Amino acid sequence: MSDAEPLLDRLQNWYAQQCNGDREHEWGVKIDTLDNPGWTVSIDLEETDLEERDYPRQEINRATQDRVCAWITGKTFHATCGPGNLTEALTLFRTWATTIAP
């Protein structure tokens, strides 16, 4: 995957690479809306190369509706963000997922 690959294409490709006939029945990717308003993202890392990797919690608060928070709980990457920050939240995941762990 190149860095120029569009963000959603990269997420789709990552998800497809994780599918093995069983994993996708229990774990996946969820993107939903929040009522404050904003977005929530959950990406299950169980049975992936990322499941044991650390992710430092990130909180970016520029304004009430211009914010991104990302963290891992258990084996799930979570992000919440403002209504115009979904791309930024998914980019945080992409950057982390494609960076070689130390």
C-alpha positions in Angstrom: 0.0 0.0 0.0 1.4 3.4 -0.9 1.0 6.5 1.2 -0.9 8.0 -1.8 -3.6 5.4 -1.5 -6.9 7.1 -0.6 -7.8 6.7 3.1 -11.0 4.7 2.7 -9.3 2.4 0.2 -6.5 1.7 2.6 -9.0 1.0 5.4 -11.0 -1.3 3.1 -7.8 -3.1 2.1 -6.6 -3.5 5.7 -10.0 -5.0 6.6 -10.0 -7.4 3.6 -6.6 -8.6 4.6 -7.8 -9.4 8.1 -10.7 -11.5 6.8 -10.0 -15.2 7.0 -13.5 -16.8 6.9 -13.9 -16.7 10.6 -12.6 -13.4 12.0 -15.1 -11.2 10.1 -18.0 -13.0 11.8 -17.0 -11.7 15.2 -14.7 -8.6 14.7 -14.8 -5.7 12.3 -14.9 -1.9 11.8 -17.8 0.3 13.0 -18.3 3.9 12.1 -21.3 5.7 13.7 -22.6 9.1 14.5 -22.7 10.8 17.9 -25.5 13.2 19.0 -23.2 16.0 20.2 -22.6 16.0 16.9 -19.7 13.9 15.7 -18.5 10.5 14.8 -17.3 7.4 16.7 -15.0 4.7 15.2 -14.3 1.2 16.6 -11.8 -1.0 14.9 -11.3 -4.5 16.3 -7.7 -5.5 16.5 -8.3 -9.1 17.8 -6.4 -11.6 15.6 -4.5 -9.0 13.7 -0.8 -7.9 13.8 -1.9 -4.8 15.7 -3.6 -6.5 18.7 -0.6 -6.3 21.0 0.7 -2.8 19.9 0.5 0.1 22.2 -1.2 3.3 21.1 -0.7 6.4 23.2 -4.0 8.2 23.9 -4.4 11.3 21.8 -6.8 14.2 22.5 -6.9 17.1 20.1 -9.4 19.8 21.2 -9.4 22.8 18.9 -13.1 23.7 19.4 -16.3 22.1 20.5 -17.0 20.6 17.1 -13.3 20.4 16.0 -11.9 17.6 18.0 -10.4 14.1 17.9 -9.8 11.6 20.6 -8.2 8.2 19.9 -7.2 5.4 22.2 -7.1 1.6 22.6 -9.2 -0.3 25.1 -8.6 -4.0 25.2 -7.9 -5.0 21.6 -10.0 -2.2 20.0 -8.9 1.1 18.5 -11.5 3.8 19.4 -11.9 7.3 18.1 -14.4 10.0 18.7 -14.4 13.2 16.8 -16.3 16.3 15.7 -18.6 16.2 12.6 -15.8 17.4 10.3 -13.0 15.3 11.7 -13.7 11.7 10.6 -10.9 11.8 8.0 -8.5 13.0 10.7 -9.6 10.2 13.1 -9.2 7.5 10.4 -5.8 9.0 9.5 -4.6 8.6 13.1 -5.5 4.9 12.8 -3.8 4.5 9.3 -0.6 6.3 10.5 -0.4 4.1 13.6 -1.3 0.9 11.8 1.3 1.4 9.0 4.1 2.6 11.2 6.6 -0.2 12.0 6.5 -0.9 15.8 9.8 -0.3 17.6 
